Amino acid sequence: MTSSRTIRMLVAVALAAVLAACQERRDPGFQGWVEADMIFVSPDESGRVVKLNVREGDEVKVGDLLYSVDDDLQQADLNQNKATLANAQQTYDRAASLRGTGAGTQANLDAAVSALRVAEAKVNTSETRLARRKGFAPVAGTIQQIYFREGEMVAAQRPVLSIMPPGNMKLRFFVPEAELPKLSIGDQVRVVCDNCAADLTAKIYFIATTAEYTPPVIYSLDERNKLVYLIQARPSRPDALRVGQPISVYLNPKTPVADRQ
């Protein structure tokens, strides 16, 4: 009886040791969050937003009309430059005709040509300014945020709205200095978040060359353990994540995940 009890105790101790070892080997992961590089669409000149063609959350394609800004001043400028161009054309035609008959000078013809070219350039500039009163989507993506709505004045080069292309979503997390040699550009990592799919992964595309929260220049061993480096990775399924969402990143996809509190 004593022998069997001793065996059971030894088995229990061994199982406890195995479970403790397994728990120690569980990967705690690295904490991070989801970010995105937004594309901001803005007018070249100030004006009032007269038409907003999209709402937050809309999917847009390249070339889709997003908004229109009032164009009265740009249209007036174009009309004036077109009138100047018409006068320059008449002056050129008259100078060319006189030069052909010998009654005009080459200097007058050269001056007329120069004035005509300047007038044409001003018309082209005015047409470009007028065309840019409409904002078109430079990339495909989702309308993330609208900063100015119909009736509001927007300053020059202030964004009316932002677009988030799926390929611009990124994961940011920090790893300790001791873990840095385990990472390389192109490595695949596992991504875990609350109620997310179990097969989310990401590929590392950036590893910082300088540490964050650096202590003084001379590092002790304890201080070196506090150094962390920023890592950025592109998710394989950006549609499954949201900007600002907290995540956990695991370097070894096969390592058991520690329980999260």
N, C-alpha and C positions, 0 to 999 in steps of 0.2 A: 504493500500500500504506500509505504514511504517512497519507494523507488518510482512508482507511477506519478505520485504527486510532484516529486522532484522533476521528472521529465516534463510534466505539464507546465511547471513554473519556468523551466528553461525554454520551452517552446514559446510561451507567452513573452518572455523577455526578448527572444530572438525576433518575434513578430513586431514587437514594439520598436526594436532597433531598426528593422527594415522599413517600417512605416515612417520613422523619424528621418531616416536617410532619404527616403523618397520625397518627403516634404521639403527637406533641405535642398534637394535638387530641382525643386519646382522653380520655374523662371518667374521672378517678380515683374519682369518687363520694364519698359521705360515709359514714363508719362509724357503725353504730348497733346497736340490739338490740331484741328484742321484749319487751314488758311487758303486764300486764293488771291492770285494777282488779277485785280480787276482792270478792265478796259474802260476808261472814262471818255465819254463823247461830249464835246463842247463846241460852241460856235466860235468863229474867229473874231467876231465883233459883238459888242453888247446889243441887247434888244429884248423885246417882250415875246415870250413863248405864246404863239397863237394857236398851235395845234400839237397835241400829244397823241401819238398813234399807238402807244404801247402802255402796258401796265406792269407792275412788278410781278415777276414770275413768268412772264411771257417768253416763249422761245422765239428767237429771231435768227434769220439767215443773213449771210453777207449781202449787203445792198438793200436790205429792207429799210423803208422810211420810218424813222423813229420820232422825229419832231420837226416843227417848222417855227422859225423866228420871224417876226415882222421884217419886211424887206422894202419899206417905202423909201428910205434914204438910198439904199443900194440901187433901186429901180430908177430913182431920179438921177443919180450919178451916171448910170448907164445911158439914159436918154440924152443927157448933156454931152457925154463923150461921143455918142453916135452923131449928134449934130455937128460937133467939132470935126469928126471924121468926114462927114459929107462936105463941109467947107474945104477941108484939106484936099479931098479928092478933086473938087472943082478947081482949086488953085493949081494942083498938079496937072490936070488936063489942059488948062489954059497955058501953063508954062511949057508943057510938052508941045502943044500946037504952035506956039510962037517960036519955039526953038526949031521946030521942023521947017518953018517958013523963013528962018534966019532973022526974024524980028526980035527974038528973045535971046537972052544970054544963058550960057551954061551955068553960071552962078545961080541965077533965078530958078533954073530947073533943079539944081542940086538942093537948093533950100526947100523947094516944094516937095521933093522926094523925102527929105528928112522929116518935114512936118507931117507928111502922110504916114510915115512909119511910126512916129510918136503917137499919132492919133489912133492908129490901129492897135498899138500896144495898150493904150489906155482903155479902149473898148474891150479888149481881151481881159484886162484886169477887172473891169467892172462886171463883166459876165461871170467871172470866177467868183467875185464877192457875192453876187446875187445868187449863184448856184449853191454857195455854202451857207445860205440861210436855212437850208434844209439839212437835217442831220441823218445820215444813213449809217447802218450797222457796218463797222469795219471788219467785224468777226462774227462768227456764229456762236450763240450761247444763250444764256438766260438773263433777262433783265433783273439785276440784283436790287438796285435802289434807284428811285427817282428823286432828284434834289429840287427841281423846279417844275411847277405845273402850269397849266394854261392860265395866262393873265399875269404871270409873275415875270419880273425883270431879271435877266441873267447877265452877269458881267462877261466881258471878253475872256475866253479861255477858262471859264468856270464850267465844270461839267453839269450838263442837264441830267444825265443819268449814267449808270455804270452797267457794264455787261460782264458776266462771268463765263468765259469759255471753259468747257469741261476739262480741257488739257491744262488749264492754269491752276487747278486745285492742287494743293500740296499739303503734306504732313510735316509738322515741325516737332522735333523732340530732342532731348539732351541726353548724352551718355557720359559717364565718368571717364576720366583720363585713362584708367586702366583697361577700359573696354574698347578704346579707340582702335588698337591694332587689329581687332576682330572684324572691322568694317572696311568695305571698299565700295567705290562707285560702281553701281550696277547690281549690288547685292539685293536680294529679295528678302523682305521682312514680313512678318505676320502682323495684322492689324486687328485689334479687338476693341469694341465699343459696346455700350449698353444696347441690348436688343438688336444688334446688327447681325448680318449674315456671318456664318462661321468660317467662310473661305476668303475673307478679305485679305489682300496682300498689297504691297507697295514696293517700288524699286528706288533705291537710294540714288540720288543724282547730285547731292551736294554734301560735303563734309567740311566744316569750318576748320580753318588753319590756325585760328586763335581761340583761346579759352574764354569762357564767360566767368564772371565773378572772380576774377584773378586776384589772389593775395599779393603781398609784396614780391619784389623781384627774386629774392632768395627763398626758395620753397623748402619747407621741411617735408617729411614723409606724410604727416597728417594734412598739411596744406595741399599737397599734390592730390590727395584723395578727394579734396573738395572741388577740383577743377572739372568742369563739364564742357562739352563741345556740342555745338548745334549741328544737328543732322536734318536734312530735308529729303523727302521721298515723294514720288508721284504714285497715287493710288491706282490700282488696276481697274477699279470700278468707282470712278468719282461720283456716279449717280447715286451710290449707296451711302454717301456721306454728306454732311452739311457743314458750312463754314462756322467755325467757333466750337464745333463738337469736340469734347474731350475724348482721347483715345489712349490705348496702351499698345506699345510696339514691342514685338518679341523677335530677337535676332535669329533664334533657332526654331523653325516651325514645328519641330518634333518634340521640343521640350515641354513637359507638362506645365500648365499655367497655374500659378499660385492663386489661391482664393482671394478675390478682391473684396475689400470692405466697402 
